[in-house]
């Protein structure tokens, strides 16, 4: 009986944890000269980078918020002044 209650509690926690469909990504840049530049969330679809969202860097910080319908692997892109793209999964 105790094992059944334990299993049901674990299952309830798993479903409660999977309920959220929102995300929040916060970050900062060390290079102050990038204020006003944009940070992008991109996904690679059929070998093409597709922008999902973008925000402007303000005071060295940026923040994304939104809703998602499924788990995906996406990348955060920042382009330097010399045109070099930095991306992190």
N, C-alpha and C positions, 0 to 999 in steps of 0.2 A: 504493500500500500504506500509506504514512504517513497519507494522508487518511482511509482506512478505519479505521485504529487511532484517529485523532483523533476521528472521528465516533462510534465505539463508546464511547470514553472519555466524551464529552460526554453521550451517551444514558445511560450508567451513572450519571453524576453527577445527571442529572435524576431518574432513578428513585430514587436514594438520597435526594435532597432531598424527594421527595414521600412518603416512607415514614412520616414522623412524623404521628401523629394526636393528639398532646397539645398543649396550649397553656398558657401562663402569662402572666398580665397583672398587673403590679405598678404601683401608683400611690400618690400622696400628696395630701393636701389641706393648704392653707395655713391654713385656719380651724380652730384647735384646738378650738373649741366643737362641732365636728361629731364628736368622738370618741363612739363608741357609736351613731352613725347608721349606716344601711345604704347600701351601694352596690349597684346592680343591673345585670346584663347583661340587656338587653331586645332583642327582635326584633319588627319590625312585620309582623304576619301578618294579611292581609285588613283593613287599616286599624285594627287593634287592637294596642296594645303588649302583648306577652306576655313575662313574666319567665322567663329561662332559669336564672339563678343569682343569688345575693346573698351578700354578706359584710359583716361589721361593721368599721367604721373603728376601729383601735386605734393609739394614739399617732400619729395623723395619717397612718397608712399602711393600705393594703389590698392584698390579693393574691388573684387567682382562679387556680385550676388545674383542669384537666379534660381530657376527651377530646372530639374532634369527628369526625364522620363525613364532613363535607363543608365546603367554604368557604362562609361566610355573612357578610353585612354585619349587624353587631349594634351596639348603642349601650350606652354606660356611662351610667347615670342616678344622679344624686345630688340629693336633695331638701333644700333649705335650710330653716332654721327658719321662715321666712315662707311656706313652701309652694311657692316657686319651684323648678322642676325644671331642672337643668343636665344636658345630654346631649351626649356626644361620640361620634362614630362610631369 
